[in-house]
Amino acid sequence: MPTSEISQILEQHHEPLLQDWMKLQLAALGRRLAPQDESNLQSNSREFLTLFRQGMLSGDSKDVNTSAWAPAREFLASPGT
């Protein structure tokens, strides 16, 4: 699937993807989070999906070491994410 198609899918289906991903993350934890923690998880997940889509839009989906992917790499490397 071409990068542009993946980016388009991520943009068009951002909310359902986020909701499904949240369900999977919460299920993997095996316990219920406090409302503020769940809100933080959702915020971080939303931000990562946005950064991931931006990296995909760069057209270089095979090399995440390019500068277009720097924001996503920095987000993942930051404490608390």
C-alpha positions as CSV (number, residue, x, y, z in Angstrom):
1,M,0.0,0.0,0.0
2,P,1.5,3.4,-1.0
3,T,2.5,5.8,1.8
4,S,-0.1,8.3,0.6
5,E,-2.9,5.8,1.0
6,I,-1.8,5.0,4.6
7,S,-1.6,8.7,5.4
8,Q,-5.1,9.2,4.0
9,I,-6.5,6.3,6.0
10,L,-4.9,7.7,9.2
11,E,-6.4,11.1,8.5
12,Q,-9.9,9.9,7.5
13,H,-10.2,7.3,10.3
14,H,-8.2,9.1,13.0
15,E,-10.9,8.9,15.7
16,P,-12.0,5.3,15.2
17,L,-8.4,4.2,15.1
18,L,-7.7,6.1,18.3
19,Q,-10.7,4.6,20.0
20,D,-9.8,1.1,19.0
21,W,-6.2,1.6,20.0
22,M,-7.3,2.9,23.3
23,K,-9.4,-0.1,23.9
24,L,-6.5,-2.4,23.1
25,Q,-4.1,-0.5,25.3
26,L,-6.5,-0.5,28.3
27,A,-7.2,-4.2,27.8
28,A,-3.5,-4.9,27.7
29,L,-3.0,-3.2,31.1
30,G,-5.5,-5.6,32.6
31,R,-6.8,-2.9,35.0
32,R,-8.8,0.2,35.0
33,L,-6.9,3.5,35.0
34,A,-7.8,6.6,37.0
35,P,-9.7,9.1,34.8
36,Q,-6.8,11.5,34.6
37,D,-4.4,8.7,33.7
38,E,-6.8,7.5,31.0
39,S,-7.0,11.0,29.7
40,N,-3.2,11.3,29.5
41,L,-3.0,8.0,27.7
42,Q,-5.6,9.2,25.2
43,S,-3.8,12.5,24.7
44,N,-0.4,10.8,24.2
45,S,-2.0,8.3,21.8
46,R,-3.7,11.0,19.8
47,E,-0.4,13.0,19.6
48,F,1.5,9.9,18.4
49,L,-1.0,9.1,15.7
50,T,-0.7,12.7,14.5
51,L,3.1,12.6,14.5
52,F,3.1,9.1,12.8
53,R,0.8,10.4,10.1
54,Q,3.0,13.4,9.5
55,G,6.0,11.1,9.2
56,M,4.1,9.0,6.6
57,L,3.2,12.2,4.7
58,S,6.9,12.8,4.2
59,G,6.9,10.0,1.7
60,D,9.8,8.2,3.4
61,S,8.1,5.4,5.3
62,K,11.0,3.0,4.9
63,D,13.5,5.1,6.9
64,V,12.3,6.5,10.2
65,N,15.7,8.0,10.8
66,T,15.1,10.9,8.4
67,S,14.3,14.4,9.7
68,A,10.7,14.0,8.8
69,W,10.3,11.4,11.5
70,A,12.3,13.3,14.2
71,P,9.1,14.6,16.0
72,A,7.8,11.0,16.3
73,R,11.1,9.7,17.5
74,E,11.5,12.5,20.0
75,F,7.9,11.9,21.3
76,L,8.6,8.2,21.8
77,A,11.9,9.0,23.6
78,S,10.5,11.6,25.9
79,P,9.8,10.6,29.5
80,G,6.1,10.0,30.4
81,T,5.1,8.7,27.0
